[in-house]
Amino acid sequence: MVAPHEGTRLSESDREVLIEREVDAPRELVWRAFTSADELKLWWGPTGFTTETDSIDVKPGGQWIYTMRGPDNQTYPNIITYQEVSESARLVYKHGGTVDTEPVNFVTEADFEELTPNRTRVRLRMIFESKATKDFVTREYGAIEGGKQHIQGLADHLERVQSGRDESGVLVIRRVFDAPLKTVWEAWTDEKKLLSWFHPKVWKLTISEMDLRPGGTYFYGMSSDSMPTMYGIWHITRVEAPRLLEFVVSFSDEKRGIVRAPFADNWPLETLSTITFEPHAGKGGGTVVTLRGEAINATPEEREAFKNGIGSMQQGWGQTLDSLVEHLAQMQ
């Protein structure tokens, strides 16, 4: 997984925002991603947003009517009216809400340039009626950050489609926190702050030793009144402040030796965790944290055990992230 927005180019003027990205995909595949309801629901929108299509008619004068739901469950009705449709090469559309006078209205010129048979340059030019309109949408709806997340989502989607990667065995948890990105990042990377919240309910973090750098480790121990202490270790692989953490997780003994999970003999010895931190591109702001976890260097039986345990992990992580909510509230 690349860091958020890596390879994305952005420029601005008083009334325009230009976002550009080269993707490793044929132009026809990119076109389908922009014009098929089945494809659009898999990637359209900023990080954590989902899209439900009511109707779509991709032709000059036709409309795409859909509803977006943010990671905070806030809904955003949308109407796109197509002004120009050039097969595989160009779309021009007016983007607005259900009320035509809403200040979210703007026109997008989407151009798809074939660089090679398997590489396409995507160029999105958003044109606003005035500087004031652009500033409003940028301020209230996070349009610039949302645009970067939007095109990153396209690149991720196209990579998944072409690789045929099975995501069913991947843990994905996403939460919006009512705090600035820097504050949330520090809650994860400052050892003292992590100690105060990084545990599910009824558990306490009793050992915390952090060396947060590629090649470093984070060693911790958790205990509860009814269970013996469990140890874990992160082997840090990437740190890109304040946007990305990546590390290999293993259960451990008190001497930092890797051991089997205490609850299952067929649990993978190593899992890869990637945590990204992004501004919430929606009303209210905040920070979107996305956690991905998957088994690595594992047997088929171990991968199946991890897949079957996703529900339990979601519950445990949910309690842990609830503790983070409380910690951030106290910080502010």
N, C-alpha and C positions, 0 to 999 in steps of 0.2 A: 504494500500500500504506500502510495506516495504521500508526501505532506500535502495538506489542503492547498489547492490552487497552484501547485507547482506546474509551471509551463503556461500559465494564464497571463496574458498581457492586457493591461487596462489603461485607457486614457480618457480624459474628460475635457469638456469645454463648458461654457455657460449653460448650454441647452442640450448637450449630448453626453452620452456615456458609450464608449466603444470597448467591447470585450472580445478578445481574440484567443483562439486556442487551436493548435494542431493536434488531431487525434489519429490514432493508428486504426483506421477503419475506412472501407470503401465509401465513396460519396453516396451511393444508393442506400447503404445501411444508415448513414447519418440522416438522409432524407426521411426514411421510414421512421426513425426515432422521433422526428418532428411532426409527423403527419398521421401516425397510426395511434388510435386511442389505446390499443393494447400495449404499445411501446411507451407512450407518454405517461401512463400511470406508474411505470417502473422507474422514472427518473426525474420528471418535470418538477421544478421548484427548488428552493434552497434546501439546505441540509435539514432533514427531519420532517419535511412537508410531504403529504400524500395528496394525490390528485384523483378525483372521480369525475368522469366525463358524463354529462347529460346528453350531449349531441355534438357531432363534429361533421363539417362539410368543407373540405379544403378546396375552395375555388374562389375566384374573385367575387366578392359580395357574400360569400358563405361565412358561417360562424362556427366557432368552437365554444360551447358553453360548459363550464366546469366549476367545481368547487375544490378549493385547496384547504387542507387542514394542517395547521402548524403543530410542532411537537408539544406545544402547550395546550392543544385541543381547540384553539381559536380557529374559526372558519372564515374563509375569504371567497365569496362568490366572484367569478370572473367571466368576462365575455371577450373573446378575440374575434375581430372581424377582419377577414383576409382581403387585402387590397390588390396584391400581386402574387401570382403563383407561377413560377417557372420550374417545371419538373426537375428535381434533383439539384437545382442550382440556386434558387432564390425564393424567399418568402418575404412579403411585406405585410404587416398586420398591425391593426390598432388594438391596443391592449387596455382594457378598462374594467370597471366593476359593473354591477347590475344597474347602477344609475349613471347615465352617460356623462353627467356633469361632474362626477367625482374627480378629484385632483390626481388620482392614480393613473389617469389616462395618458398614454404616450404611444408613439409609433415605433415599431421595431423593424429594422431591415436585417434579415438573416441571409447571409451569403455563404455558400458552400463551394469551396474551390478545390478541385481535384489536383493534388500535388503529385501523387503517384496512384496507381490502381488501388493501393491499400492505405493511403494517407490523405487526409482531408483537412483543409484549413476552414474552421468555423469562425465567422465574423458576425457579431451581434452589435448593431448600432441602435441604441435607444435614443429617440428624439422627442424632447419635451416641448410643450408650447412656449415655455418661458423659463428663465433661470429660477424664478420663484417656485414654479411647479416642480422643477427638478430638485430643488433644495428641500421642498416639502416631502416628496416621495423618498428622498435619500434619508431625511431625518426621521420620518414617521414609520417608514416601511423597510429601512435598511436596504435600499435598492442596489447600491454598489456592492456591498458585501453579499447580498442575495444573488446578484448577477454572477459573481465569482463562484459562489457555491453551486449555482445553477449549471454553469458550464462544466464544473468539476464533476457534477452528478452525471452529465451526459458522457464525459470521458470514462467514468467508472462503469456506467451502464454498457457502453460499447465494448469495453474490455471484457465484461462478464459474458455478453452475448457471444463474442468470438471465441473465448476460451472454453465456453461450456462448463464453467466452474460450478460445482454443486454447493450452494450456500445453505443447504438444509442442516448441515452439521456445524454451522458457525453461530456462536452466541453474539447477538447484537442487542445492546441496550443503549437507549438514547434518552437523555433528560435535559430539560431547560432549567437553569438555575438563575435566580433573580440576583445576579451579582455580575460585576464587570469581569471580562476575560482574565485580566491579570490577577484578580482576587481568587478566582476559581483555580487558575494554574498554581498559584502559591499554596492553596489548600492541599493540592496533590504532591507538591514538590518540596515544601518546607517540612522538615522532619517533625518539628514540634507541633505544627498544625495538623499534619497527617495523624499523629498520635492521638489527637483529641476526637477524631471521628471515624477512622478507618476500621470499622468493625460492625458486624450485624448486631441486632438486639441480643441481650443477655451475654454477649461476649465482650471482652476487654483486650485491648492491645497492650501487652505487658513488656514486650521487647521491640525495639525499633532502632535499627542501625542502617543508615542510608549513605550511599556513595553514588550520587545521581550523576552519572556520566556514562557514555558508551564504554562498555567493559567493566563498569562498576556493578555493585549489587545493592539490593535492599533486603535485609534479613529481619524477620519479625516473628513474634510469637503471640498467639491468641489463647485466652483461657476463659473458662466459665465455671460457675459453681458446680455444675454437674458433669463436666467433661475434662479430661486431661488437656494440658497445653498442646496446641497444634502449632507447628512451625512452618513457615513458608519462606521462599527466597525468590527474588526477581533477579535475573541476569539482564542488565540494561543493554539494549542494542542501539536505540536511537533516542536522542533528546533534542528537540527542536523548539526551544522556548519562544513564545508561550502557546504553541500550537499542537505539538505531538509528543507523545511518549510511547515507546515500544519496548517490550521486555518479554523474556521467556520466564514463565512461572513454573515452579516445582514445589511439591511438598518436601519438607526437610526435617532432619533431626536437629537436636540442640547444637550439634557440631557443624551444621551447615551441609551435611551430606544429603544427597537427594534420596528420597525414600518413596515408597508407594503411598497412595492416599489411604488414610486410616479407614475409609468407608467402602473401598472397592479395590480388589486386587487387579482388576483390568482397567483401572483409570490410567490415562496416559501419564508418563513421567514428566512430559514437557507440554506446556500449552503456550501459544504465542498470544500476547495481549497487545492491542494497539488502541490507544486512547487519543482522540482528537478533541480540540477545544476551538470552538468557532463562535463568533457573535451570532446571536439569534436574529435572523433577518425577518422580523415580524414586529407587530405592535408590542410595545412594552420592553423591548430589548432583552438584555440578559445574555447568558452564555449557553450554547448547546454543547454538551459533552456526549460523545459517542464512544462506546466501548465495544470492541470486537475481540472475541476470543475463539481460538481454534486449536485442535490437537495438531502437534507436529512430531515428526520422527516416531510415528505411532503405527501399531499394527491395525488391521481392519477391525479387530475386536475392541481395541482401545478407542478407535474413532467412533465406533458404534456406542460405546459406553459414554463417551463425551456427548454425543448427540442426544442420547436418552436422558442425560443429566441437565440439559439446557433449562428445563422448567425449574428445577431446584436451584440452579445458579441464578436464574432471573429473580427468584424469590429472595435469595441471600443478598444479591447485589442491590435489590430494591430496598431492603432494610438498611444496608450500608449507605446508600445514596440518600435515604431519609435522614440519616445522621449527618451527612454533609449539608443538607438543607438547614438543619438546626444550627450547625457550626457557622454557616455563612450568615444566618440571621443574627447570631450573637456577634459576629465580626462587625456587622454593620450597625 
